[in-house]
Amino acid sequence: MKNIFFQREQFIFLPLLIIYLIIIGVFSSNELAGDEIRHMHYANNLAEGYYTEADNPEIGNGPGYPIFITPFVSLGIPLVFVKLLNAFLLFGAVLFFFKTLKFYLPFKKSVVFSYILGFYPPFMKYSVLLHSELLALFLICGFLYNMIKLHKSRTPNYINLFLSAIFLGLLTLTKVIFSYVLLLCLIVYSFIYFWKKISKVKLIVLTIIGAFIICSPFLAYTYSITGKPFYWGTQGGSILYYRSTPFPNEVGNWMDKTYVYDTISTEYFGLTEFRENHKTFIDSIIQLTPMDQDILYKKKAIENIKNHPIKYLKNTFASASRLFFNYPYSYTPQKVTSLAYIIPNTLLLFTLIFSLYLIIINLKSVPFEVYFLGLFSIAFMGGLILLDGRVRHLSPAIPILAFVVIVIFNKFLTLKIKNE
């Protein structure tokens, strides 16, 4: 790991770290808001020796990010200084990305593309928040580097296999949707390995198994308090419920049930209609435990999908649009800040589509790792679209998508300037 972060050539990225520290120091708040409250709640619980109440478990997210900030919370460090950790997470992610690109590109090109990733506008926004996005970004880039180095070695380097599994396991604990991504990849690549006995496929299978081993203590914990195997949280039902909304003026993004009862002005508009649509159902479950609520949310979501399949399909298109363009949202006004997502992600989507074309016409020449990362990304983005597609949730996939585009363009695309 020392060789990753302490090579002379990487001092070229120090301006990025300085910029990140300045942004966080100037724009971050010492007050909690939104998801920050939930992360701090779990961090405080961990400091006291547990994650959630055993007799009434409520698991709103995985433990990865709360575990990361717990030591600093326990020491009573002001929030602004805890948020400064985001600068180092983002800086570390850029360094990992740079080292990965160097397997395929010359030094100067690797620096340029790494700087572009480092200036991706949404990352700047997340850097001032106590959110899990930048930890996930660091972990995905760490996984990407070690996985590529593992497959580029002439003989398997089991240190990189071990580190790949650790980064992937911690990523899954941070963003639990990756548990289902890994499960799909494990099934697919296990089948391929038993069919063709390819050594590189075996390394993928071992990495995923290792990642699940990293996650096993948390899964054992949730089983002990819920009695349910492979149980990651109590939030999925409410996400599916709002995702399946049959009401014409709603497009399927998650909403906090507290808006049914809170009449104080918020960033949303038209909440009277929202209350009329959902209050009866919310009233019927509000007194239940989070686990029982989760069950009834899912039951209602399935009912909505069966009774209103066309509306669910429309919500799916809206979810896919939010994943890249941060639009549309129910009861939410248009914001100029959406351009910070729309402009770079339009370019990303265009290059991804062109990369897919290049892959199709060069199937036999595409590197093995690109196929795996492609399946990994498709499963991740597909899962997000089916659940709660929004641009913030796409952030962990950005380095992988960028990597695929850069590698494919570098390998198969040649630009020639013709002199007349």
N, C-alpha and C positions, 0 to 999 in steps of 0.2 A: 504493500500500500504506500510505502514511503516513496517509491519510484513514481507513483501517480502524481503526488502533490508537491514534490520538492525537486523538480528538475528545472534547470536554469531557463530553458526555453519557455516554460509556462509563466514566467514573470510577465510575459507579454499580455496576459489577461488580468493583471492587477488593476488596470483602470476600471474594469467591470466591477470588481469587488468594491472599489472606492465609491463608484456610482451607486451601487446597491446600498451601501452603508449610509450614504447621504440621503437617498430617497427614504429609507426606513426612519432615519433620525428626524427628518423634516416632516414626513406625512403620517407616521404611525401615531396611534392614540394609546393612552394608558387606560382607556375605558374598554370594557368588553361589549361586544355587540354580535348578534346573530349566532353563527356556528361557534364563535369564540367561547361563548358561554358554555356550550355543551362540552367542548374540549377541556375547558378549565374544570368543569364539574368532574369529569372522569379523572383528570390529573390529580385533583384533590382527593378523590376516592382512593386512587392508587397510593398516594402518600400515606393514607391511613390503612393500607393493607388489603383492599378489595377493589373490584371494578364496578359492580353494581349490586343493589340490594338482593340478597339471595332469596328472600321470601316474596319479592315482587320485582323481578328483573326487568330492566329497561335498557336495551343495548342499541343506542342510536348510531354508533359507528364502531369500527374496529379499534383495538387498543394501541395501534402503532404510534400515532401522533401523541396521544396522552402519555404513553410511556416515555417518549422522547423529551417532552417538556417537564415531566414530573420532578426530576432532580432540581431544576431551576425554580419550579413553583415551590417545592419544599423549602428551599433556601430563602424564599420571600423576595426573590429578585423582581424589580419592577417590570411590568409587561413590555415596556419599550425595549429593554435590554434583552428580554426573551425573544422578541421579534427580530432583533439583530441577528439571531441565529439563522434566519431566513437568507441573509446575505451570503453566509458561508455555505448553506445548502445549495443555493443557486450557483454560486461560484464553483463548488465542487462538481455539480452536474455538468457545467460547461467544460471543466477540465476532463471529466470522464468522456464526454462527447468528442472532444478534441482528440484524445488518445485513441478513441475508436476509429475516427475518420482517418487517422494516420496509417491504419492498416490498408487503406484503399487509395488515399490521395496524397499528393505532395504536401509539404509542411505549410506553404503559404495558403493553399486552398483550404486546408484543414482549419487554419486560423480564421480565415474569412467566414466560413460557414459556421464555425463555433461562435464567433461574435454575433452573427445574425441570430442564432438561437438565443444567445444571452440577452439580446435586445428585443426578444419577442414580447410585445406590449402587455399581454395578460400576466406574464410572470412578474412584471413590475407592480401590477395591481395587487397580486397575491402576497408580494413581499412585505407589505405593511400590515398584514392580517395574521391572526393566530389561527391559520387554516392549515390543512394537511397537504395542500397541493405541492408545495416546494419540497417537503420531505419525500413525497411520492416521486417527484421529478428526480431528485438526487438518487433515490433507490433504483428507479428504472434505468438511469444512465449508468449506475454502477453495475447493474445486471447486464446491460447491453455490452459494456466494455469487457467484462469477464467472460460472457458467453461467446463473444466474437473471438477473443484471445484463445479460448478453449478450442474453438473449431478451426482456428488458423494454425494451431500448433501441429507439428508433424506427429508427435506422440501426445496423448492426452495428459494435460497438466491438471492433476486432481486438486491442486490448490485453487485454480480458477473454477473448477467444478464446484468445489465447496463454497467459494465466495459467490458464485452465481446463484446457488441455492439459498444462501443467506439473504442476499439482496432481494431475490424473488419472494422469499417467505416473508420478510419484513414489509415488502411492498403489499403483499396480500393482507397482512395484518393492518396496514394503513388504509388500503382501499379494498374492502372485502369483495367487491365485484370480481376481482382477479381470481378469487377462489373458483368461480365457475368457469372463467377463462382457462385456468390451469387444468381443471377437470376435463374440459373438452379436449384440450391439447394432449393431455395424458392418454385419453381414450384413443384419439387419432394416431398418435405416434407409437403407442404400444401395439396397436394393430399393424402399423407399418413395420415395426421392428420384428414382430413375430412372423411377418410375411416375408421380409427381405433380409433381415439380420444385418442392417447397415449400422456401422459403428457410431456414426454421428447421430443417428436416431437414438441409439442407446444412451448417449450422453444427454440428449434432451430429456429422455424418460427419467434418468437418474437425477437430473437437475430438478425436475418437477416433483419427484418423490421427496427429494431433500427439502424443497420448499414447504411441502405439506408437513414434513417432520417439524420444521420450525414453527408451523402454525398449531401443531398438535396440543401443546399445553393450553392454549386459549380454547380450542375446541373441547378439550377435556373439562375445562372450567365451565363452559356454557352448558355442556351436557350434565354436569353435576348440579346445576341450579335450574335447568329447564327440563331435563329428562329427554331432550331431543338431540340426536346425532347430527353432526355437520350443521350446527345452528350458529349463524353469524350475527343475527340481530333481529330487533323487533320493528324495524322501520320499513321493511320491504312492502308490507301490506298497504300502508297509507300511500306509498309511492305508486303502487299499482292501481289503487282506488282512484286517485286523481288523474292518473294516466289514462284510465278507461272512461273518464267522464262523458256522459251522453249529452250534456247540455250544449246548445248551439254556440254560445259565446265563450266557451272554454276550450282550450287547446291542449290540455293534458299535462301541464307542468304541475309539480308538487306545490301544495299550499299548506300553510300551517293551520291546523284546526282551531287555533286560538282566535283566528280572524272571524270565526262564527260568532264569537261572544264579545270580542273587543271592538268597541265602537269608536275608539280613538283614531284620529286620522293617521294613515300610514302611507307608504310609498305607492300603494295600490289605489285604484279607483273602482267604482261600481261594486263595492263589497256588499251592498244591500242585496244585489242579485246573487252574489256568492252565498250569502246566508240563506236566502230563500231556497237555493238549490241543495244545500248540504246540511242545514241545521237539523232537520228531522232525523237523518241517519246518524249524525254526530251525537245528537242527544241520546240516541239509543245505545251508544257504546261508551260514552265518555266516562262512566263510573266503573268500567271494567279494567282489569289489569292490562298493562301494555301487551302482554302475550295474547290475551284473549281479544283485544282490539285488533291485533295483527291478523288473527285468524278471520275475524269478521270483515275486516277491510279486504282481504284476499277473496273471500266468498262473494262480497258485493262486486268486486272488480270483475270476477269471472262472469257474474250475472250480467253486468253491463256489456262486456265484450260479446256474450252470446246474443243479447237482445239488440245491440247496436253495433254490428260489425263494421258498417261503413263509417260510422263516426270514429270508431277505434282506428280504422285505417287512416282517416284524416289526421287524427291525433299523432299517429306514427310518423306521417310526413312532417308534421309540425315539430315533433321531437328530433327528427333528423336535421331539420333546419336549425333548431336551437343548438344542436351539438357543434355546428360549425359557425353559425352566424349570430347566435344569441338572440334569435327572434323566430317565432312570436311567443309571447307569454300572456296568459290570461290576466285581465285586469291590471295590466302594466303599461304605462305610457312608453312611447318610443324615446330612446336616449341617444344623444350624440356620441356618447362613449362607446356605443355598439360598433362604431366604425373601427375602433381599436381591435375588434375581433373580425369584422367583416372583411377588411382589406387584406390582412395577412392570411386569413383562412381561405379566402377566395383563391389567392395565389397557390396556397398549399393544395387545395382541392383540385385545381386545374392541373398542377404538376403530378398529383397522385393518379389522376385519370390517364394522363399521358404515359406515366410510368407503367400503369397496368397494360397499356397497349404495347409498350416495349417488351414487357415480360411475356405477353402472349405470343409475340412474333419471334421471341428468342428463348423459348421454354427450356431447351436443353442446356443453355449457357448461363442460366440464372444461378447465382451462388446458393448453396443449400440454406445458409442462414437467412437469406431473404425470404425463402418460402416459409420457414418457421415464423419469422417476425411478421410476415403477411397474415398468416393464420391467427397469430396472437393478436394482432391489431384488429382484424376483422371481427374476431370473437368479442374483443373488448368493446369496440364501437357498436356492434350489433346489440350487445347486452345493454349498453347505455341507451340506445334508441328505444329498446323495448321497455326499459324502466323509466329513467328520467333524463333524457338527452338535454344537456345544457353545456355551453362552451367551457365552463369552468371544469366540468368533469372530464373533458377531453385532454386536459393539460398533460397527464402522465404519458399519453400516447404521442405527443408532439415530437419528442426526440426520435422515437422509432419511425414514425411516418417520414420525418425529415431525413433520417438515415437511409431508408429505402429509396426515397426519391434521389438523393445524392449519389448513392452507389449505382443505381440503375442508369441514371443519366451519364455518369462518368464512364460506365462500362459500354453502353450501347449508343450513346448519342454523340455524333461528331458534327461540329459546326465548321463550315468552310466559307471563306469569303472569296468570292470570285472577282478577279480584277478584269475589267473590260479594256 
